[in-house]
């Protein structure tokens, strides 16, 4: 299952991945809750396809 340190590293990596996704569109400075949920859903669904 992994150690606590590995789980924390995974969470941090996910957060930075999401930052990168948001930074892809610097012209969009605000997001609705629904837009953020959609970004997270797509990220989770496609994360294992790398």
N, C-alpha and C positions, 0 to 999 in steps of 0.2 A: 504494500500500500504506500510506502514511502514514509520518510521521517517528517517531523514537523518542519524542519528547516527546508526540506524539499517542497513541501506544500506551500510554505511562505514564498519560496522562490518562484513557484508556478503562479501564484496570485500576483506577484510583482510583475512577472513577465506578461501576464494577461493585461494588466493595467497599462503597461507601456505599449503593447500591441494596440490597445484601444486608443491611446493617445495618438499613435501613428495614423490610425484610420481617421481620426478627427482632424489631424493636421493635413490630410490629403486635400481638404477643401478649406483653405485659409480664408476664403471670401465669406464663408458661412460662419458667423461669429456666435450665433445662438442656435440652439436645438430644442425642439419640444421634447417632452417626456416620451411621446410615441416614437419620435425619430431615434432617440437614444436606445429605447427598447429594441427597435428594429435592428440597429447596428449591433447590439449585443447578441440578439438572436442569430443573425447572419454569422457573426464571429464564431459563436459556439457551434453552429451547424457545420461550418466549413473548417474549423480548427484542425480536425484530424485528416483533412484532405491534402496536407502539405507533403 
